[in-house]
Amino acid sequence: MEDEYKAVVQPQRRLNPAMSEEVKKELQKLLAAGIIYPISDSPWVSPV
């Protein structure tokens, strides 16, 4: 990334409990498939 770009901070998005469980299941599938991976800290992370 070029130094002139800044990360935009956004508030955390809230989901209803039923949808939250579905999102967690889908994230687990993507993690298991190796499509996504966890990171500890980054200014470019979206608040999901």
N, C-alpha and C positions, 0 to 999 in steps of 0.2 A: 504494500500500500504506500501511496505517496504521503509525505508528511503534512501536506496541506489539507487533507481530509480529516474530519473529526467524526467520532462516533456520536450518534444521536441517542439520547436517553429517552426511553419510553416507559410509561407506567406499566406495571404487570397487568396482564389481562386475566379477568376472572371468568371461570366457566361454571355452569351448573354442575352439581355432583355427578349426574348420569353421564354427561358429556366428558367430564374430567376423567372418569374411569375408562371411557373409550379411547381418549387421547393417550392415557398411560399404557393401555394395551398396545396401541399402534406404535408408540415409541419403543416399547419392549421388542416388538417384531422388527423394527428398523435397526435397533441395536444388535439383535441376534443375527441379522442378515449382514451386518457389517456396513450398512449404508450410512449410518451416522455413528458418532462416537462421542463419549463424554469429554468435556474439557473443564478445567478447574476455574479459570478466570480469563475473560477477554472483554475488552470494551465494545466489541462488535457483536455480542450475543443478543438475540431477541428475547424479550421477557415472555416466555410461554409457560 
